[in-house]
Structures are given as C-alpha cells and as structure tokens.
Amino acid sequence: MLIAPSLLSCDFSQFGNEIKRMDDAGADYMHLDVMDGHFVPNITFGAPVIKFVRRFTDKVFDVHLMISEPLRYIDDFCNAGADIITFHVECDSGIDETIEKIKSRGVKAGLVIKPRTPAEAVFPYLDRLDMVLVMTVEPGFGGQSFMADMLPKVESLRGEIRKRNLEVLIEADGGIGEQNIKQCADAGVDVAVAGTAVFKTDDPRAAIAKLKSLCV
C-alpha cells in the first residue's frame, strides 16, 4: 500500500514545512486537492501554490482536480510540477481530450469517480489511464466518514484491470485510517489517501508505518 497524505489536512500557514514533514515521515505521494468552488462547494489552492511548494520534496505530486473544466488548466498544473493529474469523469471538459493533453505533457493521467458514479463510467478509458481514484466520501471537504459501500466499485475496477492485463493503480480517498485501510487493501486499493489519520497524530512516521503494516 502506498500512502498519500492529503495536504488538505495540513497547517496551510506551514504548507512547505508540512510537505517536508510528510516526506520525512515516509509518505509515498503528496496528495494535493484543487477545488474551484464550482465543481465542489469549497476553494483550496491552485497551480501557483503547487509550484511554490514543489521545491520542498522530490516525492510524487498527486494532483486531484475537483474543478469543472480541467482541460483549461492542464498546462498550468504540469508546469507547476504535477507528476499525476486526476480529474473527474463528471467534469465538463472532454474526457478523451483531457487525458490526451495530460499525457502529451509527460504526466500520468487518472480519472476520479464520485460516490454516486458507477465504476463502469471509467471502463472506456482504462487502457489510457495510469490511475483511477475512487472517492470514499463526497468530494469537497476533509474529515468526512469513510463510505465502505464504495469498496465494491474498487473490486469491480480491479477485476476489469486484471481482465485486460493493464497496469492501472487504484487510489481511494476519504476517511481512510487504521480502522478501514485493510478493507481497502483487500478490495484492491494500491494508494490510500490519508488526511486526519496522518496529520492529526504526534508521530506521522509511526502513523504511516502502522497504516502500511495493516495491509500486509
């Protein structure tokens, strides 16, 4: 299991140092949630902030675009240092065109599905994706409770990926912690986004190690 701390849960007044703290604690990815106040009812940060904090770590920047028109901003986030860009299948931009744009910049591309969206919505695009992110909460705010009824979607995705012999990672995001990460692993999750479970502890290194150990 790869652990991607959600920077949505960090102290934004210490953004760069919080990233360094997660790097030192053994995080695999840095999960950066970009919200536009339109696609979801919240606003976080954009490409200029990501570009500034990029210098604090060499770890993978996993950028989740919760925005209505991701295609308009792909160049900005690629230039800012994104390694993976995931965007929602429910967005207003053309899915094929957006995937193609991300890949043309040498960045990995992923699709995200909200809780009410079936796994099958991403099946037509799987052969061009590097990741599928299954939301286990309604996107827009941190600190929500994990929705275990999303795991059958993970299982469905894992089965389809195996059937086609593809190398596509499955990521889960929302309310993941010690009490449910093993469920995620058993369902087929490769990357767990963890916010409160990592940032709200006195020892992030121990927290990340514990999350990984529970998946063995």
Secondary structure by P-SEA (a helix, b strand, c coil): cbbbbccccccccaaaaaaaaaaaacccbbbbbbbccccccbbbbcaaaaaaaccccccccbbbbccccccccaaaaaaacccbbbbbccccccaaaaaaaaaaaccccbbbbcccccccccccccccccbbbbbccccccccccccccaaaaaaaaaaaaaaaccbbbbbbbcccccccaaaaaaacccbbbbcccccccccaaaaaaaaaaaac
